[in-house]
Amino acid sequence: MFKLLAMTKTRKISSRKVATRALRLVGDQQLVIEDRERSNLIVLRGPDQRVSLTIEVTEKGPVLRFDGPALEIQTTGPLSLNAETLSLHGRQGLSLSSGGDAEIRVTGDLTASARIQNIRAELGNVNVTANDHVRLVGERVLLNC
């Protein structure tokens, strides 16, 4: 159940007027809607007034922003992300895991760069196949050491 806090408030940002509506939600949270000149802003605020979810509705489509201690997306079926480009960045680390097989497939070049790289097969071979030459370049190339 939600309670209407303010039907419409109008305030000025620089020379423009911004209409704002707010709803009080469960747990003393607020849902705030701002009508801006070129977009609408839908903001979910916690009881401490901290923003946890922002949806900016623009002419090109919605932009979602989450801010909080954690974000979990869970589904019992497939999850697909499809974009022109996709970037993942973990400020302190990144972990990818699978309970089954995993595959990375690109039509262009694949580059991996790190301070140290480790490739390990827990059971079985490490197979390297190339259409052309296989080049190993290093200060020293150690085999069977």
Stockholm file with secondary structure:
# STOCKHOLM 1.0

chainA/1-145         MFKLLAMTKTRKISSRKVATRALRLVGDQQLVIEDRERSNLIVLRGPDQRVSLTIEVTEKGPVLRFDGPALEIQTTGPLSLNAETLSLHGRQGLSLSSGGDAEIRVTGDLTASARIQNIRAELGNVNVTANDHVRLVGERVLLNC
#=GR chainA/1-145 SS CCEEEEEEEEEEETTEEEEEEEEEEGGGEEEEEEECSSCEEEEEECTTSCEEEEEEEETTEEEEEECSSCCCCCCSSCCCCCCSSCCCCCSSCCCCCCSSCCCCCCSSCCCCCCSSCCCCCSSSCCCCCCSSCCCCCCSCCCCCC
#=GC SS_cons         CCEEEEEEEEEEETTEEEEEEEEEEGGGEEEEEEECSSCEEEEEECTTSCEEEEEEEETTEEEEEECSSCCCCCCSSCCCCCCSSCCCCCSSCCCCCCSSCCCCCCSSCCCCCCSSCCCCCSSSCCCCCCSSCCCCCCSCCCCCC
//
